[in-house]
Structure formats: C-alpha cells, structure tokens
Amino acid sequence: MIASWALLVLGNGLPVVELAAPEQKAVCAAVVVRVPELSPKGVAAARALAEAFREGSGAYGRQRWVGEGALVGVVPKVELTEDALLLRLASAPGRHKVVASLLADLLRSPMLSSEAVGRAIGRAKEGRRSFWERAVDPRAADWGSLTPRDVVALAAWLLQPDRVSVAIGGPFQPGEGRRALEVRLDDWRARVRPAEPPGLVGPGRADPPVGPPRAFRWTARGTDLSDRGMGRLWLVASALGAGKGGSLFRTWRVEDGFSYRQECRVEGTPSGVALRILLAKAHGLEAVPEGWRRLRTAVEAWTEQDRLRALAVMERLGPVPYRDGALALTGFDPTLIEPFDQAALAAYWAMKTGRPLSVDAWLAEARATPLEEMKALALGLLAEAQLEGSSGSSNSG
C-alpha cells in the first residue's frame, strides 16, 4: 500500500504536500514548476533554465546540493518534461529543515546572473541527448537568438507560487515537513507579476532523431485526470507496453521482428495527459499499417491473464512500487527506482490537479476495470493515436 499524501495550500497559493514515513531511510523532496507549450526558442530557454537549476541557488551552490544527496547516495536531479520542470533532492533523516531551506532559496533566489546563465546556455546547447531521449522528447530547440535575458525572463514568469508545487516525505513526524516548508515559503510573493516573455510561449516544432534506426511517436491525448481515468489509462499502458509480456514487445519485437525498440508511456501534456507509443525501427514506414493491424489483433485477443499481468506489474513490490515503465509523468526513464520519485509524483500531481496524490486510488480503479472495458479503451486509444508531424489519422500508416 502506498500512503496518500497530505496537501496544504499556503496563503500565497503554493501547494505543499507531505508524507511522514517513519520507515523511509531518507528525506526526499521535489519541486515541480508548471510549463506551458513552448516555442522552439522557449524550449531552448527552458533547457538552459534546467541547466542553471543544477547549479543551485545564490546561498546554496551545487557543491552543497550534491553534498546533501551524498549523505544518502543520491545525486540531485533536474529534468524538463513537456509540461513541467522537476527538481528532486534527498538527504539524511533529520535534515528536513535543511532540505526545505535549499528548495526555498532556489525558488526565491536561483543562480541567474548573466554569467551563470550564459554558462548554462552553453552547457544545454552542447549537451548530447541520446537517440531515445530525443525520441521521447522530440521538441526542437532554437538557440540562434536566445540570450541570458530570455532565460531570466522565463524563470521570473514561471517561478510564481501558483505555478509551483513542493513535496517532502521522510522519517519525520506528521506536520514537521510541511511546517519546515511553510516557514520558508509562506511569504514568497513577487512584488510585480512578470508578463509572459515574448517569443517563448506558443506552438512548438518536432525534430525527431533520424536513423537508422528511425524513431516514430504516436499520441492519443486525454483530459480525464480523475482517479478512474488515470487508473484505466495506466492499466492500458501497462498491458500494451510494460515489460516483455506487454503486447508491443510480444507483437512488434518477438513475433514480427518489426521494432528495434518500443515503449508505451503515460505522459503529461500542457492540456492534460497522453498515451504515447514510441517505435524505433531500422527502416521506414512501409510495414507500419500491418504492424498496427497486428497490434490491434493482439489487443482484441487479450484475456483475463493479460489484465492480471498488467495489474501485477503495476502493483509490484519495491522501493517505489509504481515504476513499471509505463507511468512516465515525471521524467524520461520511468523504470529507474529512486527514493525521491514518489515525492516528485506527489508534487507533480498537486501542480497538475490541485489534489493530493493517491496511487492506491488509481490502482483500485485499475483493479475494478473489467477485461472488456480495458480492451475497448485500448482499441479506442489506438484508433485515435496520431503520428507526430501528421495532420491526419496515422495509425494505419
């Protein structure tokens, strides 16, 4: 069982979520910043901002951040997704006040001098993303006219209490983590609310990796963020793509030799969530219509065993039980088991919905979904899925 997080909204509108967990061996915290759809220049600015965040704040630099994580063998992590900027931090038991100070100072006083941001732009621009990272997030970044002033303007606009949520969990008494954050962040307000930075927000452009292998990405968008909607969507994604028993692996990889790599992920979008199917294959689209036909046939043939297998993967035991490879709301690799990922998901969900996270509620709804409903939902999502860069239905090629 995964305990529900307690949610408090501070007077400035900042959601704070807390989970007192005596059995946990580290204090784990996360900051999540809501990000809208970004133009290519905006994507470049956001990637540079993520790089700047890795350097810490004015009072607590990178060495201090890394030192806190070293106490429990965890490296601080900053990641940009389609709808969020996420920062994760862990430290030793008893250091929840220290962690709260680090997070609060980062939000209030990030290290954004012209020189520091210039270095961050250089690192982000030169950073090498792997083939699969570019397949998962194919957004084009336009570095041509980006200046440190653009990054600072984006940070000022994004770092507002009503765009941010914070989570903290660990071996402390109920209320101690929440109070540590409240004391440091309740009076955090901007004197003047910054205007939307020009040229950074708006329609993006895909720039997927080219091969061989070639990468393709299909998206079926959703807006149902209820416990029932999330439980059912996660169940379908797990049946399709989690593990070697998933239909994507069995059909496309084993039976057809169609794919080099394949994944099905539940990801966040600025307008809701999405089921994403990713494919890497050695050749072009010639065999895609047949591949989709075979996949639909496999889904139509799902049995109760497929439903139970998906549930078993979702409910598996471990430090973070729900990291089954399909629930990818908080970053690139949802199969990594890190002690602070639960805090990241709690903060993300508060940012996304204004509600506390209850993974148990999602699991309960998944368990209550009968086989025929699971199949019907999966077939409907496959029918809706659009190929990246295509203006029409593309699941038939």
C-alpha positions as CSV (number, residue, x, y, z in Angstrom):
1,M,0.0,0.0,0.0
2,I,1.2,3.5,-0.9
3,A,0.0,6.1,1.6
4,S,-1.8,9.2,0.4
5,W,-0.1,12.5,0.6
6,A,-1.5,15.3,2.7
7,L,-2.0,18.6,0.9
8,L,-1.8,22.2,2.2
9,V,-2.2,25.3,0.1
10,L,-0.2,28.2,1.6
11,G,-1.6,31.7,1.8
12,N,0.3,32.6,-1.4
13,G,-1.3,29.8,-3.4
14,L,1.6,27.4,-3.2
15,P,0.6,23.7,-2.8
16,V,2.7,21.8,-0.3
17,V,2.3,18.1,0.0
18,E,3.8,15.9,2.8
19,L,4.2,12.3,3.6
20,A,5.6,11.4,7.1
21,A,7.1,8.0,6.5
22,P,9.0,6.6,9.5
23,E,10.2,3.6,7.5
24,Q,11.9,5.8,4.9
25,K,15.6,6.0,5.1
26,A,16.0,9.5,3.5
27,V,14.3,12.8,3.4
28,C,13.0,13.2,-0.2
29,A,11.7,16.4,-1.7
30,A,10.7,17.7,-5.0
31,V,9.8,21.0,-6.7
32,V,7.6,21.0,-9.8
33,V,7.1,24.0,-12.0
34,R,4.2,24.0,-14.5
35,V,5.4,24.7,-18.0
36,P,3.1,25.7,-20.9
37,E,3.5,24.7,-24.6
38,L,6.8,26.3,-25.6
39,S,8.1,27.6,-29.0
40,P,11.4,26.3,-30.2
41,K,13.1,29.3,-28.6
42,G,11.2,28.7,-25.4
43,V,12.3,25.0,-25.4
44,A,15.9,26.2,-25.6
45,A,15.3,28.7,-22.8
46,A,13.7,26.0,-20.6
47,R,16.5,23.6,-21.2
48,A,19.0,26.3,-20.2
49,L,17.0,27.1,-17.1
50,A,17.1,23.4,-16.1
51,E,20.8,23.5,-16.5
52,A,21.0,26.7,-14.4
53,F,18.9,24.9,-11.7
54,R,21.6,22.2,-11.5
55,E,24.0,24.9,-10.1
56,G,21.8,25.6,-7.1
57,S,20.9,29.0,-5.7
58,G,22.8,32.1,-4.6
59,A,23.2,30.8,-1.0
60,Y,23.5,27.1,-1.6
61,G,25.6,26.2,-4.6
62,R,25.9,22.9,-6.5
63,Q,28.5,21.6,-4.0
64,R,26.0,21.9,-1.2
65,W,23.2,20.3,-3.1
66,V,25.4,17.4,-4.1
67,G,26.8,17.1,-0.5
68,E,23.2,16.7,0.8
69,G,22.5,13.9,-1.7
70,A,25.8,12.2,-0.9
71,L,24.6,11.6,2.6
72,V,22.2,9.0,1.3
73,G,23.9,8.2,-2.0
74,V,21.5,10.2,-4.3
75,V,22.5,12.7,-6.9
76,P,20.1,15.8,-7.1
77,K,18.2,15.6,-10.4
78,V,16.7,18.3,-12.6
79,E,14.5,17.3,-15.6
80,L,12.4,19.1,-18.1
81,T,9.2,17.4,-19.5
82,E,6.6,18.6,-21.9
83,D,4.5,20.2,-19.1
84,A,6.9,20.6,-16.1
85,L,10.3,21.4,-14.8
86,L,11.1,19.0,-12.0
87,L,13.8,19.1,-9.3
88,R,14.5,16.2,-6.9
89,L,16.6,16.2,-3.8
90,A,17.3,13.7,-1.0
91,S,19.2,14.0,2.3
92,A,19.7,12.2,5.6
93,P,17.0,11.6,8.2
94,G,16.6,14.7,10.5
95,R,17.6,17.1,7.7
96,H,14.1,18.1,6.5
97,K,14.7,21.7,7.6
98,V,17.9,21.9,5.6
99,V,16.2,20.4,2.6
100,A,13.4,23.0,2.9
101,S,15.9,25.8,3.1
102,L,17.6,24.6,-0.1
103,L,14.4,24.3,-2.0
104,A,13.1,27.7,-0.7
105,D,16.3,29.5,-1.6
106,L,16.3,28.0,-5.1
107,L,12.7,29.3,-5.7
108,R,13.4,32.7,-4.2
109,S,17.0,33.3,-5.4
110,P,18.1,31.0,-8.3
111,M,21.6,31.5,-9.6
112,L,20.7,33.5,-12.6
113,S,23.4,36.1,-13.1
114,S,24.2,36.8,-16.8
115,E,27.5,34.9,-16.4
116,A,25.9,31.9,-14.8
117,V,23.0,31.8,-17.3
118,G,25.4,32.2,-20.2
119,R,27.3,29.1,-19.0
120,A,24.1,27.2,-18.6
121,I,23.1,28.1,-22.2
122,G,26.4,26.8,-23.4
123,R,26.1,23.5,-21.5
124,A,22.5,23.0,-22.5
125,K,23.2,23.8,-26.2
126,E,26.2,21.4,-26.3
127,G,24.6,18.7,-24.2
128,R,24.2,15.4,-26.1
129,R,20.8,13.7,-25.7
130,S,20.7,10.1,-26.5
131,F,18.7,8.7,-29.5
132,W,15.9,7.6,-27.2
133,E,15.8,10.8,-25.2
134,R,15.3,12.6,-28.5
135,A,12.6,10.1,-29.5
136,V,10.8,10.6,-26.1
137,D,11.1,14.4,-26.3
138,P,11.5,15.4,-30.0
139,R,10.8,19.1,-29.4
140,A,13.1,21.4,-31.5
141,A,15.1,23.9,-29.7
142,D,16.1,27.2,-31.4
143,W,19.3,28.5,-29.9
144,G,20.0,31.1,-32.6
145,S,18.7,34.3,-30.9
146,L,18.5,33.0,-27.3
147,T,20.1,35.4,-24.7
148,P,20.6,35.1,-20.9
149,R,17.9,37.8,-20.6
150,D,15.4,35.4,-22.2
151,V,16.2,32.7,-19.7
152,V,15.9,35.1,-16.8
153,A,12.5,36.4,-18.1
154,L,11.2,32.8,-18.4
155,A,12.4,32.0,-14.9
156,A,10.7,35.1,-13.4
157,W,7.4,34.2,-15.2
158,L,7.5,30.5,-14.2
159,L,8.7,30.8,-10.7
160,Q,5.4,32.0,-9.1
161,P,3.7,30.3,-6.2
162,D,0.6,29.5,-8.3
163,R,2.8,27.7,-10.9
164,V,4.9,25.7,-8.4
165,S,4.2,22.8,-6.0
166,V,6.6,21.3,-3.5
167,A,6.5,17.9,-1.8
168,I,8.5,16.5,1.1
169,G,8.5,13.0,2.6
170,G,10.6,11.1,5.0
171,P,11.2,9.9,8.6
172,F,9.7,12.9,10.5
173,Q,6.6,13.4,12.5
174,P,3.4,14.4,10.6
175,G,3.4,18.2,10.1
176,E,7.2,18.6,10.5
177,G,8.0,18.6,6.8
178,R,5.0,20.8,6.0
179,R,6.0,23.4,8.7
180,A,9.6,23.5,7.5
181,L,8.4,24.5,4.0
182,E,5.6,26.8,5.2
183,V,8.0,28.8,7.4
184,R,10.3,29.4,4.5
185,L,7.8,29.9,1.7
186,D,4.5,31.3,3.0
187,D,5.6,34.9,2.4
188,W,7.1,34.2,-1.0
189,R,5.4,36.7,-3.4
190,A,6.5,38.7,-6.4
191,R,6.2,42.5,-6.0
192,V,5.1,42.7,-9.6
193,R,3.8,39.8,-11.5
194,P,6.0,39.5,-14.6
195,A,4.4,39.5,-18.1
196,E,4.6,36.5,-20.3
197,P,8.0,36.5,-22.0
198,P,7.7,37.3,-25.7
199,G,8.6,34.7,-28.2
200,L,9.0,31.8,-25.8
201,V,5.4,30.5,-25.4
202,G,3.5,29.1,-28.3
203,P,3.4,26.2,-30.8
204,G,6.4,24.0,-30.9
205,R,8.0,22.0,-33.6
206,A,9.1,18.4,-33.6
207,D,12.6,17.5,-34.5
208,P,12.8,13.7,-34.1
209,P,16.0,11.8,-34.5
210,V,16.8,10.4,-37.9
211,G,18.2,6.9,-38.4
212,P,18.8,4.2,-39.0
213,P,17.1,3.3,-36.8
214,R,14.2,5.7,-37.3
215,A,12.0,6.9,-34.5
216,F,8.2,7.3,-34.6
217,R,5.9,8.6,-32.0
218,W,2.1,8.3,-31.8
219,T,-0.1,10.3,-29.3
220,A,-3.6,9.8,-28.1
221,R,-4.4,12.8,-25.9
222,G,-6.7,12.7,-22.8
223,T,-8.1,15.1,-20.3
224,D,-9.6,12.8,-17.7
225,L,-7.5,13.3,-14.6
226,S,-9.9,11.6,-12.2
227,D,-8.7,8.6,-10.2
228,R,-10.8,6.4,-12.5
229,G,-9.4,8.0,-15.7
230,M,-5.8,7.7,-14.5
231,G,-6.2,4.1,-13.2
232,R,-7.7,2.9,-16.5
233,L,-5.2,4.7,-18.7
234,W,-2.3,3.3,-16.6
235,L,-3.7,-0.2,-16.9
236,V,-4.0,0.0,-20.7
237,A,-0.4,1.4,-21.0
238,S,0.9,-1.3,-18.8
239,A,-0.9,-4.1,-20.8
240,L,0.4,-2.6,-24.0
241,G,4.0,-1.7,-23.1
242,A,5.2,-2.7,-19.6
243,G,7.8,-5.5,-19.7
244,K,8.4,-8.3,-22.1
245,G,4.8,-9.6,-21.5
246,G,3.3,-6.4,-23.0
247,S,1.6,-6.6,-26.4
248,L,4.1,-4.2,-28.0
249,F,7.1,-6.3,-27.2
250,R,5.3,-9.6,-27.9
251,T,3.8,-8.5,-31.2
252,W,6.2,-6.0,-32.7
253,R,9.5,-7.3,-31.4
254,V,9.1,-11.1,-30.9
255,E,6.5,-12.2,-33.4
256,D,7.1,-9.7,-36.2
257,G,10.7,-8.6,-35.8
258,F,9.1,-5.2,-36.6
259,S,10.8,-3.0,-33.9
260,Y,14.2,-2.2,-32.7
261,R,12.7,-0.7,-29.5
262,Q,9.2,0.1,-28.5
263,E,7.5,1.7,-25.5
264,C,4.1,2.8,-24.3
265,R,4.0,5.7,-21.8
266,V,1.5,7.8,-19.9
267,E,3.0,11.3,-20.1
268,G,1.8,14.8,-19.1
269,T,0.9,17.5,-21.6
270,P,0.1,21.2,-21.0
271,S,-3.6,20.4,-21.6
272,G,-3.8,17.0,-19.7
273,V,-2.2,13.7,-20.2
274,A,-1.4,11.5,-23.2
275,L,-0.9,7.8,-24.1
276,R,2.3,7.7,-26.2
277,I,3.6,4.8,-28.3
278,L,7.2,5.1,-29.4
279,L,8.9,2.9,-32.0
280,A,12.4,2.7,-33.3
281,K,12.9,0.5,-36.4
282,A,15.6,0.0,-38.9
283,H,13.5,1.0,-41.9
284,G,10.8,3.4,-42.8
285,L,7.0,3.3,-42.5
286,E,6.3,0.7,-45.2
287,A,5.3,-2.0,-42.7
288,V,3.5,0.3,-40.2
289,P,0.0,-0.4,-41.4
290,E,0.5,-4.1,-40.9
291,G,2.2,-3.6,-37.6
292,W,-0.8,-1.6,-36.3
293,R,-3.2,-4.2,-37.6
294,R,-1.3,-6.9,-35.8
295,L,-1.2,-4.8,-32.6
296,R,-5.0,-4.3,-32.7
297,T,-5.5,-8.0,-33.3
298,A,-3.4,-8.8,-30.2
299,V,-5.4,-6.4,-28.1
300,E,-8.7,-7.9,-29.4
301,A,-7.4,-11.3,-28.2
302,W,-6.5,-10.1,-24.7
303,T,-7.6,-12.5,-22.0
304,E,-8.0,-12.1,-18.2
305,Q,-4.4,-13.2,-17.9
306,D,-3.3,-10.1,-19.8
307,R,-5.3,-7.9,-17.4
308,L,-3.9,-9.7,-14.3
309,R,-0.4,-9.5,-15.7
310,A,-0.7,-5.7,-16.2
311,L,-2.0,-5.3,-12.7
312,A,0.8,-7.4,-11.2
313,V,3.4,-5.2,-12.9
314,M,1.6,-2.1,-11.6
315,E,1.5,-3.4,-8.1
316,R,4.9,-5.0,-7.9
317,L,6.8,-4.5,-4.6
318,G,9.9,-2.4,-4.3
319,P,11.1,0.9,-3.0
320,V,8.9,2.7,-5.5
321,P,6.2,0.1,-6.5
322,Y,4.6,2.0,-9.4
323,R,7.7,2.4,-11.6
324,D,6.6,-0.1,-14.1
325,G,7.9,1.6,-17.2
326,A,4.6,3.0,-18.3
327,L,3.7,5.7,-15.8
328,A,6.1,8.4,-17.1
329,L,4.6,11.6,-15.8
330,T,7.7,12.8,-14.1
331,G,10.6,12.2,-16.5
332,F,12.5,10.4,-19.1
333,D,13.1,6.9,-17.6
334,P,10.2,5.6,-15.5
335,T,11.9,2.3,-14.9
336,L,14.6,3.8,-12.6
337,I,13.9,3.2,-8.9
338,E,15.0,6.3,-7.0
339,P,14.0,7.2,-3.4
340,F,12.7,10.7,-4.4
341,D,10.5,9.7,-7.3
342,Q,7.4,9.4,-5.1
343,A,7.9,13.0,-3.9
344,A,8.2,14.1,-7.5
345,L,5.0,12.4,-8.5
346,A,3.2,13.9,-5.4
347,A,4.4,17.4,-6.3
348,Y,3.6,16.9,-9.9
349,W,0.0,15.8,-9.2
350,A,-0.6,18.7,-6.9
351,M,0.6,21.1,-9.6
352,K,-1.5,19.4,-12.2
353,T,-4.8,19.0,-10.4
354,G,-4.7,20.8,-7.0
355,R,-5.3,17.4,-5.3
356,P,-3.2,15.2,-3.2
357,L,-1.7,12.1,-4.8
358,S,-3.3,8.7,-4.1
359,V,-1.7,6.0,-6.2
360,D,-3.8,3.5,-4.3
361,A,-6.9,5.1,-5.7
362,W,-5.5,4.7,-9.2
363,L,-4.7,1.1,-8.5
364,A,-8.2,0.4,-7.1
365,E,-9.8,1.8,-10.2
366,A,-7.5,-0.3,-12.4
367,R,-8.4,-3.4,-10.5
368,A,-12.1,-2.5,-10.9
369,T,-11.8,-2.3,-14.7
370,P,-13.1,-5.4,-16.3
371,L,-11.4,-7.0,-19.3
372,E,-13.8,-5.9,-21.9
373,E,-13.7,-2.3,-20.8
374,M,-9.9,-2.4,-20.8
375,K,-9.9,-3.8,-24.4
376,A,-12.4,-1.2,-25.6
377,L,-10.4,1.6,-24.1
378,A,-7.2,0.3,-25.6
379,L,-8.7,-0.1,-29.1
380,G,-10.2,3.4,-28.9
381,L,-6.9,4.9,-27.9
382,L,-5.1,3.1,-30.7
383,A,-7.7,4.4,-33.2
384,E,-7.2,8.0,-32.0
385,A,-3.4,7.9,-31.9
386,Q,-1.8,10.4,-34.3
387,L,1.7,10.1,-35.7
388,E,4.0,13.1,-34.8
389,G,4.0,15.5,-37.6
390,S,1.0,14.0,-39.4
391,S,-2.2,16.0,-39.9
392,G,-4.5,13.0,-40.2
393,S,-5.1,9.6,-38.6
394,S,-1.9,7.7,-39.0
395,N,-2.2,4.5,-37.1
396,S,-2.8,2.8,-40.4
397,G,0.4,4.3,-41.9
